[in-house]
Amino acid sequence: MENENLLAIANEFGSPVYVYDSSKIISQYDRLSDAFKKVKRLKLNYAVKALSNIAVLKLMNSLGAGLDTVSAQEVELGLKAGVKPSNIVFTPNGVSLEEIEEVSALGVQINIDNLSILEQFGTKHPNVPVCIRMNPHVMAGGNSKISVGHIDSKFGISIHQIPHILRIVENTGMRINGIHMHTGSDILDIEVFLRACEILFETAMNFKNLDFIDFGSGFKVPYKLGDIETNIEEFGSKMTKRFNTFCKEYGKELTLGFEPGKFLVSESGYFLAKVNVIKQTTSTVFAGIDSGFNHFIRPMFYNSHHEIINISNPKGKERFYSVVGYICETDTFATNRRISEINEGDTIAFKNAGAYCFSMSSNYNSRYRPAEVLWHEGKAHLIRKRETFEDLTKNQVDVDIFSKVAETT
Ligand SMILES: *Cc1c(COP(=O)(O)O)cnc(C)c1O
């Protein structure tokens, strides 16, 4: 997308606003499919939690992607977008047996990540095939907040508990049709990831009736110039070879699954905000925007770096800024950031705002959540309206239980 397109969208739909470029989502999907084109049965399930707008789910469906979901509500969103239940996987963590049963009854593939639920579900529904989420105890990435494969992680069933899994399977007569892992975001080192895959292959040999192996996600995308990016092409060629030989050993053509979120949508997104105030202090120049961590929490929650462009003045002389929000918290999006000169009223764009941005937004400070716009084939489509005051109050119950207004003198 060009600066002018983004500016026109900010002018038409107001600010702050999220914008997603569908062509980037499509090219990322194609890139990943291409890297694994020599796998006979490949299934890419988009991780809905990264960006859950129904229009985006429809786009994924049109590309042939399935969905990876973590709540009954995400499943419902997928169904509303027209995705078939058989194209949805439910991979929750720590949810109730009732929620798993509810989703399973819809015909969605369920993925169980603890022994207690496995035993209860298998006892009650021995005829429903189930996938098991394993924890291979391998950390593929660096950031502990987004890594879920380590020994103390709450995710998955430990590979050391395979004997217990097998006992449950035997006693209940349930069928395990898939094995899964998701070691968390950020595959920095392909070799480390492949090691985790080996552990999963070894695990898979314990189960005779598998249809698929799902290797989760963690594909890293660049957030700034020079960032390490998962080399998908190299990873694809190594993994394909290994997977195909595994299928021979196993004696059956299995489906190879992945569930990327960030890889598919991160770079498609821009978060546009207007600069309300330029504030010069003794130590820095603040650019205060009409947003805060209520709309865009990644820089503060994950300490993540998002490139910032002043789209109102892209060629201006560069200066150093601290970009901050307007809520009553320290909400710093960037410090000492070199940005072309900002004037009050300018619109700035944060890049990589497709994944875990809108979907993590809130109404803190009683602010409205932003609008969302999908840029598709040269046209801007509003896919979520900006909230209104009614949205803030519609579920609040206005009780009439206080006798009188205290008078002050
Ligand atoms: C969040 C999540 C993903 C997606 O992770 P990304 O890093 O966004 O690709 C995949 N699988 C599961 C089970 C998840 O919880």
The ligand as an SDF file (V2000), in Angstrom:
LIG
                    3D

 15 15  0  0  0  0  0  0  0  0999 V2000
   -1.4410  -18.4560   18.9720 C   0  0  0  0  0  0  0  0  0  0  0  0
   -1.3330  -19.7970   18.4190 C   0  0  0  0  0  0  0  0  0  0  0  0
   -0.8210  -19.9910   17.1200 C   0  0  0  0  0  0  0  0  0  0  0  0
   -0.3330  -18.8710   16.2550 C   0  0  0  0  0  0  0  0  0  0  0  0
    0.9350  -18.4090   16.6220 O   0  0  0  0  0  0  0  0  0  0  0  0
    1.7010  -17.3120   15.7320 P   0  0  0  0  0  0  0  0  0  0  0  0
    2.9520  -17.0570   16.4260 O   0  0  0  0  0  0  0  0  0  0  0  0
    0.8080  -16.1180   15.6370 O   0  0  0  0  0  0  0  0  0  0  0  0
    1.8870  -17.8850   14.3730 O   0  0  0  0  0  0  0  0  0  0  0  0
   -0.7890  -21.2820   16.6560 C   0  0  0  0  0  0  0  0  0  0  0  0
   -1.2140  -22.3260   17.4130 N   0  0  0  0  0  0  0  0  0  0  0  0
   -1.7070  -22.1690   18.6520 C   0  0  0  0  0  0  0  0  0  0  0  0
   -2.1640  -23.3530   19.4170 C   0  0  0  0  0  0  0  0  0  0  0  0
   -1.7690  -20.9130   19.1960 C   0  0  0  0  0  0  0  0  0  0  0  0
   -2.2390  -20.7630   20.4440 O   0  0  0  0  0  0  0  0  0  0  0  0
  1  2  1  0
  2  3  1  0
  2 14  2  0
  3  4  1  0
  3 10  2  0
  4  5  1  0
  5  6  1  0
  6  7  2  0
  6  8  1  0
  6  9  1  0
 10 11  1  0
 11 12  2  0
 12 13  1  0
 12 14  1  0
 14 15  1  0
M  END
$$$$
